Amino acid sequence: DLPTVQSLTDQPGQVGLVMVSVLTSDRPLEAVAQELQALLPDAEVRTLAQFAQAEATVLNKVRLLIGLVAALVLMAGALTVAGTLNTIVIERRAEIGLMKALGAADRRVAGLFLAEALSVGAVGGMVGYLAGLALAVAIGRKVFEATITPAVWGLPGTLLVGLAVTLAAGLFPVRRAMSIDPARTLRGE
């Protein structure tokens, strides 16, 4: 409080300016200024609207940049998963043909490939979450001297997104596996 600041600086009654930076995502800046004015009736409370707007603009641009980077990473991950599953389908062409020749339904073949893809996606999501958390904590400490507390929804959200990307990327390779003709495959064509 003000008397403590005046006492600590050895200037009782002489503090002329106190600057406060406030993150106002849930209420307007003017409401915060009114609260400060009520707490400090002898002080003049002014808002630096231009500075606050510039901070908000920079913050929004950083959020947009992070969102775009995340979208690119998700697209790269989806392409990697699709490429890997295509390779698996090509390598296991004879096995798929044999399964279908023995009576396995397309749904069964698709289920096997999707189960394998989703298990890899779950492990990838878990490893990605842990690596991202470790990197965020390290950057938070070294760059910003701040402690990072993981959100409760972080791990489930990351796993859900990882599984969704894996499922979406796996649809084309699975469709390719279901279209394999067992007779042609077993003849070696």
C-alpha positions, 0 to 999 in steps of 0.5 A, spaced: 500 500 500 502 507 499 504 508 506 508 502 505 511 504 499 513 511 502 516 508 508 520 504 504 523 509 500 524 514 506 519 519 502 513 519 507 507 523 503 512 524 497 510 519 492 508 522 486 507 517 481 505 510 481 505 506 474 501 499 474 500 495 468 494 491 468 491 485 464 484 487 463 481 481 459 475 480 462 473 488 464 475 494 461 481 498 463 476 504 465 473 500 470 480 498 473 482 505 473 475 507 477 477 502 482 484 505 483 481 512 484 477 509 489 482 506 493 487 512 492 482 518 493 488 523 493 491 520 487 490 522 480 489 516 476 490 516 469 490 510 463 495 510 458 490 508 453 495 508 447 500 504 450 494 499 453 492 498 445 499 497 443 500 492 448 493 488 446 495 489 438 502 486 439 499 480 444 493 479 438 499 478 433 503 474 437 497 469 438 495 469 431 503 467 429 503 462 434 496 459 432 499 459 424 505 455 427 501 450 430 496 449 424 503 448 420 505 443 425 499 439 425 499 439 417 506 437 417 504 431 422 498 429 418 502 429 412 507 425 416 502 420 418 499 419 411 506 418 408 507 413 414 501 409 413 501 409 405 508 406 406 505 401 411 499 399 406 504 398 400 509 394 405 503 389 407 500 389 401 501 381 400 498 380 408 492 385 406 490 380 400 491 374 404 487 377 409 481 379 404 482 372 401 481 368 407 474 372 408 476 378 412 471 384 411 474 391 409 471 393 416 476 389 419 482 391 415 480 398 416 480 397 423 486 394 424 490 399 420 486 405 424 488 401 431 495 401 429 495 409 427 491 411 433 496 407 438 502 411 434 498 417 434 496 417 442 504 415 443 506 421 439 501 426 442 504 424 449 511 425 447 509 431 444 505 434 450 511 432 455 516 435 450 512 441 449 511 442 456 519 441 458 520 446 452 515 451 455 518 451 462 525 452 460 523 458 456 519 460 461 525 460 466 530 462 462 527 468 458 521 470 462 523 468 469 516 465 470 514 459 472 509 455 467 503 451 470 500 446 465 493 447 464 488 441 466 486 440 459 493 440 456 494 433 456 487 431 454 487 436 449 493 434 446 491 427 446 485 429 443 488 433 437 493 428 436 488 422 435 484 427 431 489 429 426 492 421 426 485 419 424 484 424 419 490 423 416 489 415 416 483 415 412 486 415 405 491 410 406 486 405 409 481 406 403 487 404 399 488 398 403 481 396 403 481 397 395 486 392 394 484 386 390 486 379 394 486 375 387 491 380 384 495 381 390 496 373 391 498 373 384 504 378 385 501 383 381 
